Amino acid sequence: MNRKSLTLTAALATTAAVTAGLTVLPSASAAPNTTTPAKPATTTPTKPGTAPYLPLSVAKKVSDIAMHKGIEKGYPVSVTVVDRDGVVINQQRADTATGATVQVSFEKAYAAAGFQTPTADLQNAAKTSPGFTYIPGFSILPGGVPITLDGHIIGGIGVSGAPTGELDADFANAALNTLN
């Protein structure tokens, strides 16, 4: 059987199961339900919109500062800022930065937010756990730093394009230090 036939067979089986289940549901004219409904599970109440997040204005600010720090030192860099889920909020590329720096800055920011630690620390950890080097979409080169608010990771910043990752990390940290 090919994939198309398997998919069709699965869809038909699912439809048959749902139809069979509907035929045994009580109708509206059946006797009323006299059982008391179960109480919902007790959980910690969470108000909508109370999770810390990284506003666009802050993402732009740290991105601008990191970019300026790089250019000030004579290095055309790319800067990416992601939210806690690794989604790009802001991304910039200096006029003469190479195209590769854009993707690398994203991968650094993504790794810093995802692992909740600076990418320089991940590079050190890879010396004893080389699996870090094989995770698609993550860069463990220095230059990625998590962004925190009240002890919560709210995003990550990645800088790429300076001659060393340590310089990239310096530009990212300089930008984050302006938030304090």
C-alpha positions as a Markdown table, in Angstrom:
| # | Residue | x | y | z |
|---|---|---|---|---|
| 1 | Met | 0.0 | 0.0 | 0.0 |
| 2 | Asn | 1.3 | 3.4 | -0.8 |
| 3 | Arg | 1.2 | 6.5 | 1.4 |
| 4 | Lys | -1.9 | 7.9 | -0.3 |
| 5 | Ser | -3.8 | 4.7 | 0.2 |
| 6 | Leu | -2.8 | 4.5 | 3.9 |
| 7 | Thr | -3.9 | 8.1 | 4.5 |
| 8 | Leu | -7.3 | 7.5 | 2.8 |
| 9 | Thr | -7.8 | 4.2 | 4.8 |
| 10 | Ala | -6.9 | 6.0 | 8.1 |
| 11 | Ala | -9.3 | 8.9 | 7.2 |
| 12 | Leu | -12.1 | 6.5 | 6.5 |
| 13 | Ala | -11.5 | 4.5 | 9.7 |
| 14 | Thr | -11.6 | 7.7 | 11.7 |
| 15 | Thr | -14.8 | 8.9 | 10.0 |
| 16 | Ala | -16.4 | 5.5 | 10.8 |
| 17 | Ala | -15.3 | 5.6 | 14.4 |
| 18 | Val | -16.7 | 9.1 | 14.9 |
| 19 | Thr | -20.0 | 8.3 | 13.2 |
| 20 | Ala | -20.3 | 5.2 | 15.4 |
| 21 | Gly | -19.6 | 7.2 | 18.5 |
| 22 | Leu | -22.3 | 9.8 | 17.5 |
| 23 | Thr | -25.0 | 7.2 | 17.2 |
| 24 | Val | -24.7 | 6.2 | 20.8 |
| 25 | Leu | -24.8 | 9.8 | 22.2 |
| 26 | Pro | -27.9 | 10.6 | 24.2 |
| 27 | Ser | -30.4 | 12.8 | 22.4 |
| 28 | Ala | -31.8 | 16.0 | 23.8 |
| 29 | Ser | -35.1 | 14.2 | 24.5 |
| 30 | Ala | -33.4 | 11.7 | 26.8 |
| 31 | Ala | -33.8 | 11.9 | 30.6 |
| 32 | Pro | -31.9 | 14.8 | 32.1 |
| 33 | Asn | -28.5 | 14.1 | 33.6 |
| 34 | Thr | -28.8 | 13.9 | 37.4 |
| 35 | Thr | -25.1 | 13.6 | 38.2 |
| 36 | Thr | -23.3 | 16.6 | 39.5 |
| 37 | Pro | -20.5 | 17.9 | 37.2 |
| 38 | Ala | -17.0 | 17.2 | 38.3 |
| 39 | Lys | -15.1 | 20.2 | 39.8 |
| 40 | Pro | -12.2 | 21.4 | 37.6 |
| 41 | Ala | -8.7 | 20.4 | 38.7 |
| 42 | Thr | -7.2 | 22.9 | 41.1 |
| 43 | Thr | -4.4 | 24.8 | 39.4 |
| 44 | Thr | -2.6 | 28.0 | 40.1 |
| 45 | Pro | -4.7 | 30.8 | 38.7 |
| 46 | Thr | -3.0 | 32.6 | 35.8 |
| 47 | Lys | -4.3 | 35.9 | 34.5 |
| 48 | Pro | -4.2 | 36.4 | 30.8 |
| 49 | Gly | -1.3 | 38.7 | 29.7 |
| 50 | Thr | 0.7 | 38.4 | 32.9 |
| 51 | Ala | 3.6 | 36.4 | 31.5 |
| 52 | Pro | 6.7 | 38.5 | 31.0 |
| 53 | Tyr | 7.5 | 39.3 | 27.4 |
| 54 | Leu | 10.0 | 41.2 | 25.4 |
| 55 | Pro | 8.4 | 44.4 | 23.9 |
| 56 | Leu | 9.4 | 45.4 | 20.3 |
| 57 | Ser | 10.6 | 48.8 | 21.6 |
| 58 | Val | 13.1 | 47.1 | 23.9 |
| 59 | Ala | 14.2 | 44.6 | 21.2 |
| 60 | Lys | 14.8 | 47.6 | 18.8 |
| 61 | Lys | 16.8 | 49.4 | 21.5 |
| 62 | Val | 19.2 | 46.6 | 22.3 |
| 63 | Ser | 19.6 | 45.7 | 18.7 |
| 64 | Asp | 20.4 | 49.4 | 17.8 |
| 65 | Ile | 22.9 | 49.6 | 20.7 |
| 66 | Ala | 24.7 | 46.3 | 19.8 |
| 67 | Met | 24.8 | 47.4 | 16.1 |
| 68 | His | 26.3 | 50.8 | 17.1 |
| 69 | Lys | 28.9 | 49.1 | 19.4 |
| 70 | Gly | 30.1 | 46.9 | 16.5 |
| 71 | Ile | 30.2 | 49.8 | 14.0 |
| 72 | Glu | 32.0 | 52.0 | 16.6 |
| 73 | Lys | 34.8 | 49.4 | 16.8 |
| 74 | Gly | 34.9 | 49.1 | 13.0 |
| 75 | Tyr | 33.1 | 45.8 | 12.7 |
| 76 | Pro | 30.0 | 45.5 | 10.4 |
| 77 | Val | 27.8 | 43.1 | 12.4 |
| 78 | Ser | 24.3 | 41.6 | 12.2 |
| 79 | Val | 22.1 | 41.5 | 15.3 |
| 80 | Thr | 19.0 | 39.4 | 15.9 |
| 81 | Val | 16.7 | 39.6 | 18.9 |
| 82 | Val | 14.2 | 36.8 | 19.5 |
| 83 | Asp | 11.5 | 36.3 | 22.0 |
| 84 | Arg | 11.5 | 33.4 | 24.6 |
| 85 | Asp | 10.2 | 31.0 | 21.9 |
| 86 | Gly | 12.9 | 31.9 | 19.5 |
| 87 | Val | 10.7 | 34.0 | 17.2 |
| 88 | Val | 12.5 | 36.9 | 15.6 |
| 89 | Ile | 11.4 | 40.3 | 17.0 |
| 90 | Asn | 14.1 | 42.5 | 15.4 |
| 91 | Gln | 16.9 | 41.8 | 13.0 |
| 92 | Gln | 19.5 | 44.2 | 11.6 |
| 93 | Arg | 22.5 | 43.9 | 9.3 |
| 94 | Ala | 25.1 | 46.5 | 8.9 |
| 95 | Asp | 25.6 | 47.8 | 5.4 |
| 96 | Thr | 28.8 | 45.9 | 4.7 |
| 97 | Ala | 28.1 | 42.8 | 6.9 |
| 98 | Thr | 28.3 | 39.6 | 5.0 |
| 99 | Gly | 25.1 | 37.6 | 4.4 |
| 100 | Ala | 26.2 | 34.7 | 6.6 |
| 101 | Thr | 26.3 | 36.9 | 9.7 |
| 102 | Val | 22.5 | 37.3 | 9.5 |
| 103 | Gln | 21.8 | 33.6 | 9.9 |
| 104 | Val | 24.5 | 33.1 | 12.5 |
| 105 | Ser | 23.2 | 36.0 | 14.6 |
| 106 | Phe | 19.8 | 34.4 | 14.6 |
| 107 | Glu | 21.2 | 31.0 | 15.5 |
| 108 | Lys | 23.1 | 32.5 | 18.4 |
| 109 | Ala | 20.0 | 34.4 | 19.7 |
| 110 | Tyr | 17.9 | 31.2 | 19.3 |
| 111 | Ala | 20.3 | 29.0 | 21.2 |
| 112 | Ala | 20.7 | 31.6 | 24.0 |
| 113 | Ala | 17.0 | 31.8 | 24.5 |
| 114 | Gly | 16.4 | 28.1 | 24.0 |
| 115 | Phe | 19.1 | 26.9 | 26.4 |
| 116 | Gln | 18.7 | 29.9 | 28.6 |
| 117 | Thr | 22.4 | 30.5 | 28.8 |
| 118 | Pro | 25.1 | 32.4 | 26.9 |
| 119 | Thr | 26.3 | 30.6 | 23.8 |
| 120 | Ala | 29.9 | 30.9 | 25.1 |
| 121 | Asp | 28.9 | 28.6 | 28.0 |
| 122 | Leu | 27.4 | 26.2 | 25.5 |
| 123 | Gln | 30.7 | 26.2 | 23.6 |
| 124 | Asn | 32.5 | 25.3 | 26.8 |
| 125 | Ala | 29.9 | 22.6 | 27.6 |
| 126 | Ala | 30.4 | 21.1 | 24.1 |
| 127 | Lys | 34.0 | 20.2 | 25.0 |
| 128 | Thr | 32.6 | 17.4 | 27.2 |
| 129 | Ser | 29.2 | 17.0 | 25.5 |
| 130 | Pro | 29.8 | 17.3 | 21.8 |
| 131 | Gly | 26.2 | 16.7 | 21.0 |
| 132 | Phe | 25.6 | 20.5 | 21.3 |
| 133 | Thr | 27.5 | 20.9 | 18.0 |
| 134 | Tyr | 24.9 | 18.9 | 16.1 |
| 135 | Ile | 21.6 | 20.6 | 17.0 |
| 136 | Pro | 20.2 | 22.1 | 13.8 |
| 137 | Gly | 19.4 | 25.8 | 14.0 |
| 138 | Phe | 21.6 | 26.5 | 17.0 |
| 139 | Ser | 25.0 | 28.1 | 17.1 |
| 140 | Ile | 27.2 | 27.6 | 20.1 |
| 141 | Leu | 29.7 | 30.3 | 19.0 |
| 142 | Pro | 30.0 | 33.1 | 21.5 |
| 143 | Gly | 27.8 | 36.1 | 20.8 |
| 144 | Gly | 24.4 | 34.8 | 22.0 |
| 145 | Val | 23.1 | 36.0 | 25.3 |
| 146 | Pro | 19.7 | 35.4 | 27.0 |
| 147 | Ile | 17.6 | 38.4 | 27.9 |
| 148 | Thr | 16.0 | 38.2 | 31.4 |
| 149 | Leu | 13.4 | 40.1 | 33.3 |
| 150 | Asp | 12.9 | 39.4 | 37.0 |
| 151 | Gly | 14.6 | 36.1 | 36.7 |
| 152 | His | 12.6 | 35.0 | 33.6 |
| 153 | Ile | 14.0 | 34.4 | 30.2 |
| 154 | Ile | 12.1 | 36.7 | 27.8 |
| 155 | Gly | 14.3 | 36.4 | 24.8 |
| 156 | Gly | 17.8 | 36.3 | 23.4 |
| 157 | Ile | 20.2 | 38.5 | 21.4 |
| 158 | Gly | 22.7 | 37.2 | 18.9 |
| 159 | Val | 25.5 | 39.2 | 17.4 |
| 160 | Ser | 27.7 | 38.0 | 14.5 |
| 161 | Gly | 30.4 | 39.6 | 12.3 |
| 162 | Ala | 33.2 | 40.7 | 14.5 |
| 163 | Pro | 36.5 | 38.8 | 14.2 |
| 164 | Thr | 35.9 | 36.8 | 17.4 |
| 165 | Gly | 32.9 | 35.5 | 19.2 |
| 166 | Glu | 34.1 | 37.2 | 22.3 |
| 167 | Leu | 33.7 | 40.6 | 20.6 |
| 168 | Asp | 30.2 | 39.6 | 19.4 |
| 169 | Ala | 29.4 | 38.7 | 23.0 |
| 170 | Asp | 30.8 | 42.0 | 24.3 |
| 171 | Phe | 28.5 | 44.0 | 21.9 |
| 172 | Ala | 25.5 | 41.9 | 23.0 |
| 173 | Asn | 26.3 | 42.3 | 26.7 |
| 174 | Ala | 26.9 | 46.1 | 26.3 |
| 175 | Ala | 23.5 | 46.4 | 24.8 |
| 176 | Leu | 21.8 | 44.4 | 27.6 |
| 177 | Asn | 23.7 | 46.4 | 30.3 |
| 178 | Thr | 21.8 | 49.5 | 29.1 |
| 179 | Leu | 18.5 | 47.8 | 30.3 |
| 180 | Asn | 19.6 | 47.8 | 34.0 |
